[in-house]
């Protein structure tokens, strides 16, 4: 593959980012500045690390995928926090966490593939 934007995990994670961004922008300025900025940065980091690492060696790309996986877990944690303090409702939390769990599984499989081919 010659283009990171063709990877399903890139497509999925970059499509989720605007959803998270729009949700956070509905919050109060204080909530946006505190939890919101962390959530946005974590969600953005997933597809950004896929793109940044794509042209590297398979071992280096796997390292970027590890970072993306950490950001995916961080995003899920921030979504749970947002729910626990009443910033998002149960349905939004459940759907987004489910979507990010899929991204996490895709990242894990991609990392395994990259490391098995080094």
N, C-alpha and C positions, 0 to 999 in steps of 0.2 A: 504494500500500500504506500502511496506517495503523498498522501494528504491527510493530516490529522483530522480534518473536519469530516472525513468519511467514516471515521470510527463511530460505532453506535454509542459507545460510552461518552464520547465527546458530544455528540448530538443531544443525547439525553441530558447530560449535566448542564450543557449550555442552554437548553430549553427550559430547565428548571430555574435557572438563575433569575430571569425576569419575573417569574412568579413570586419568588422570595423577595426580590427588590420591591415590587409593587405592594406586597403585604406590609413590609417594614415602613414604607412611605406613608401608610395610613396611621401609623402610631404617633404618639406625642413626640415632640422634639427631644425630650429627655430620654424616652425609650429608644428612639432612633439613634441617639448619640451613644447610649450605653450598650444594650444588648443588640440593637439593630445593626450597628456598625460591625460588630463581631460576626453576626450572622451573615451579613452581606459579604464581608471579606472571605469568610470560610466557603460560602457557596460559590463565589467567583473563583476562588483558588483551585477548585477541582478542575474545571475545564482549562483554566490558564496553565496549570502544570502539565496537563496532557499535551497542550500545544507546545509549551516550552521544551518539553523533553523529547518530543517526537523525532526530531532530527539527530538526536544523540545516538550513541551506541546502544545496543539492547540492554546492557547492564546499567548504563546511565539512565536510559529511559525508564527502566524498572525502578530506579531511585525516585524519579519524578512521580511515577505512579504511586509509590509508597507515600509521598507527600500528599498527593491527591486523595489517597485513601484516608489519611489522617484528617484532611480537611472535610471529607465526606462524613466521617464520624463526628467531627466537631460541629458540622452543620446539623446533624441529627440531635446532638446534645443541646444546641441552642434552640432548636425547634421545640424540644421537650421543655426547656426552661421557659420559652415564650408561652407555651400552653399552661405551665404550672403557675404563672403569674397573671394569667387571663388576657394575654395579648393576642392569642389566636384560639379559635374554638377547636373542639375535639376532632371534628371532621377534617379540618385543614391540617392539623397536626398529623393525624393518622395517614392521610393521603400523601403528604409531603415526605413523611418518614418512610412510608412504604416505597415511594419513588426513589429516595436516596438509598434505601437498602438494596434496591436493584442496581443502582450505580456502584455501590460498594462491592457487590458480587461480581459485576463486570470488571471492575478495577482489579479485584483479586485474581480473576481468571487471566486478565491481560498480563499482570505481573508474573503469574506462574508460567505463562507462555514465553514471556521474554527471558526469564531466568532459565528455562529449560533449553533455550536456544543460544546460550552463551558458552 
